[in-house]
Amino acid sequence: MFDTVYAEEAAFEYEATGRILGRLRRFAPEGKITVVPVRSAEDVTARRGQRYGLQRDNPKLVLAVNRGPFIHEGSRNCQNFGADAFYYCSVAVNCIGRCSYCYLSGASRSANLIAYVNVGDCCGELARLIADNRGRSLLVPVSYDNDIYALEGLFGYVAGFADLAADCRQRGFGDFALEVRTKCGTRGFLDNINPGAAENMIFTWSVSPQRNIRLFEPATSPLANRLRAAEYALGKGFRVRLSFDPVLATVPTWREDYRGLIEELRRRGIIQALDGAGVGGFRVPADYLKTMRRHDPAAAPLFDNFVQSGGTLGYSGAREKAITDFVKECLADAGLDERKIYTTVGG
């Protein structure tokens, strides 16, 4: 998985560091990995002259201590699903998915994965946030800058958040949801998630037609695997949402592709069981674009389809409305209550 691990000196004081290194050694050839102590994660991720493409194809792991804050206000470019309060927390930075359109390739010089080992501090912040927002609906995506679901076997972050959710619910804090968003089709570890978290944990699978997955998300799970995982989570009693975000209308058959995907969801009975669905067009901070083009030249033509408005690159307003309206209509025709269909601002 990761053959080289950079670990902050302070990270060795945390139990999670030993646990993660132990798991890596268990799966490494002859149980050997290279562990390099560093003063700071930035000594690895912020240096000049890094070769992003090589790192993306063979990322290294950086174990670090987050000195805070863990929790931030949610972006207006993301769906808040009607919540009164919308925050996100980040326990890992960068992603193994390598999607062509992902903003992360424009946000950092490095494609190496940073994972924080002091997640207990994050859970403490999160528990206080939940308590402070009692009486208001609260949504907190906990996998904002990484697909932590895809790496649960290594880090165990999802199980930790589930335990927190179950504890907060037991204490009477009911109107909150911790969202785990993923493109991963793994499902077995859901058997070990605290069932007391079912009402307050939302698993959101990002879905696209298989053609788009092949073109723009080649390192992620196939659509069929994602749908099986979503069905499994529903069967375990967890709340499930689907995210059609971004809708990439870049191939001539995009309407038929999305209509076929949604019909498959209806046929399998997934649509009827959903907690909700998010629909949004492509958008990314415009100042990331130059870096994204440089990091992934093969994907650069993708961005020629978009225009800049203010500080955001995406579809024109009229084009985005036409795209999102089409997907919303398909979802409604398939049986999803229109009140459960959400769009981003301007979508």
Secondary structure as GFF3:
##gff-version 3
##sequence-region A 1 347
A	DSSP	beta_strand	4	8	.	.	.	ID=ss1
A	DSSP	three_ten_helix	9	13	.	.	.	ID=ss2
A	DSSP	alpha_helix	15	27	.	.	.	ID=ss3
A	DSSP	three_ten_helix	29	31	.	.	.	ID=ss4
A	DSSP	beta_strand	34	38	.	.	.	ID=ss5
A	DSSP	alpha_helix	42	45	.	.	.	ID=ss6
A	DSSP	alpha_helix	52	57	.	.	.	ID=ss7
A	DSSP	beta_strand	61	64	.	.	.	ID=ss8
A	DSSP	beta_strand	71	73	.	.	.	ID=ss9
A	DSSP	beta_strand	85	89	.	.	.	ID=ss10
A	DSSP	beta_strand	92	93	.	.	.	ID=ss11
A	DSSP	alpha_helix	104	107	.	.	.	ID=ss12
A	DSSP	beta_strand	113	116	.	.	.	ID=ss13
A	DSSP	alpha_helix	119	132	.	.	.	ID=ss14
A	DSSP	beta_strand	138	141	.	.	.	ID=ss15
A	DSSP	three_ten_helix	148	151	.	.	.	ID=ss16
A	DSSP	alpha_helix	152	155	.	.	.	ID=ss17
A	DSSP	alpha_helix	157	170	.	.	.	ID=ss18
A	DSSP	beta_strand	176	182	.	.	.	ID=ss19
A	DSSP	three_ten_helix	188	192	.	.	.	ID=ss20
A	DSSP	three_ten_helix	195	197	.	.	.	ID=ss21
A	DSSP	beta_strand	201	206	.	.	.	ID=ss22
A	DSSP	alpha_helix	210	216	.	.	.	ID=ss23
A	DSSP	alpha_helix	223	235	.	.	.	ID=ss24
A	DSSP	beta_strand	239	247	.	.	.	ID=ss25
A	DSSP	alpha_helix	254	267	.	.	.	ID=ss26
A	DSSP	alpha_helix	270	273	.	.	.	ID=ss27
A	DSSP	beta_strand	276	281	.	.	.	ID=ss28
A	DSSP	beta_strand	283	285	.	.	.	ID=ss29
A	DSSP	three_ten_helix	286	288	.	.	.	ID=ss30
A	DSSP	alpha_helix	289	295	.	.	.	ID=ss31
A	DSSP	three_ten_helix	297	305	.	.	.	ID=ss32
A	DSSP	beta_strand	307	309	.	.	.	ID=ss33
A	DSSP	beta_strand	312	314	.	.	.	ID=ss34
A	DSSP	alpha_helix	317	333	.	.	.	ID=ss35
A	DSSP	three_ten_helix	338	340	.	.	.	ID=ss36
A	DSSP	beta_strand	341	343	.	.	.	ID=ss37
###
